[in-house]
């Protein structure tokens, strides 16, 4: 895995900012004191431009570093989410299997109870009818 250049770039940017600030101060001081076309003023202007260009390059490097870190973090997060979804899918499958087993047992129970319940009902009705017949005969 590559090393994140964030800290190195951060240090370069801080150094460049300090240098740019000093050069700007020098440029303003020279501009106020020298002629517009003086060699010292042009040198200060060129140095300031070069420092700002370097600072811009450092900022671009920093931007790339941040983007790559974001991409890596997003990739890790997506991986975690995929694992969570896989786990959820396994749990849903297990629950579905348990529900199907429960429904199968319930259907079997209902089928068995219908068969046994009807038989018991007939037996009880026959006993009641016999008791009524016996009561009619004896009375």
N, C-alpha and C positions, 0 to 999 in steps of 0.2 A: 504494500500500500504506500502511496506517495505521501510525503510529509507536507503538511499544510503550511504554506509560506506566510500565513497571516501575521505572525509576530515579527518576522523579518521585514515584511512590507510595512507593517505598522511603524516600526522603528525608522525605516527609510522615510516614510511620510512625515513623521515628526521632525526628523532632521531637515528634510526639505522645506517644511513649513517655517522652521526657525531661520534657515538660510534665506528663504524668500522674504521673510519679514525684515531681516537685516538688510538685504539687498534693496528692498523697497524704500526703507528708511534712507539708505545711502543715495538711491536714485532721486528721491524727493529733495534731499539736501543738495545734491549736485545740480539738479535741475534749477533749484532756486538760486544757486550761486554761479553757475556756468552758463555759457552761451548754448543755444539750441543745437549747434552743430559741433560742439566740443567733443574731442576724442574720449574724454573721461565719461561724459554723459552717454555717449553711444556704447561704450564698454559696459557701463552700469545697466543700460537698457538691455543689451544682449545677454548679460549674465542673468538678469531677472527673467528674461524670456526663456533662457535655457533651464533655469531652475524651475520655472512654472511648467515647462514641457516635461521635465523629469518627474515633477509632482503629478502631472496628469497621467503619465505612464504608470507610476506607482499606484495611483488610485484605480486605474484599469486592472492592474494585477490584483489589487485588493478585491475589486468587484468579482473577478474570476474566482478568487479563493472563496469568497462568500457564496457564490453561485454553486461551486462544486460541493461545499459543505452542505448547503441546502439540499442539493440533489442526493447526497449521501444520506442525510437525515430522512428525507422523504422516502428513499428506498428502504431504509430500515423500518420506518413506520408502516410502509405498505407490506413489508414482510411480516411484521407483527399482526397487522390486520388480517392477512391471509391465514396465518396460524389460528387466529381467533375464529375466523369463518370456518376453517376446517374442523376445529373443535366443536363449534356450534352444529355443523352438519352431522358430525358423528353423534352428538347428543340427540339431535332431532331424529336421526335414523334409529337410535336405540329406543327413543320414546315411541316412535311410530311402530316399531316391532312389538313393544310392550302393549300398546293400545290394541294392535291387531290380535295379539294373543288373548288379551282380556275379552275382546269382542267375540272371538272364536269360542272361548269358554262360556261366555254368557249365552250365545246362541245354542250351544250344546245343553246348557242347563235349562233353558226355556223349552227346548225340544224334549228333553228328558222329563221335565216337570209336566208338560202337556200330556205326554203319554201316561205317566204315572198318575197324574191328577185326574184324568178322565176315567181311568180304571178304578180309582178309589171312589170317585163320585158315583159310578155305577154300583159298586159294592154297597155303599152307604144307602143309596136309593133302594136297592133290593132289600136291605135289612129293614128299612122303614116300611116298605110295602108289605113285607112279611109280617112285621109287627102289627100293621093296620089290619091285614087279613086275619091274623090270629085274634086281634081284638074284636073284629066283627064276628068271627066264628064263635068266640067264647061269650059274647054278650048276647 
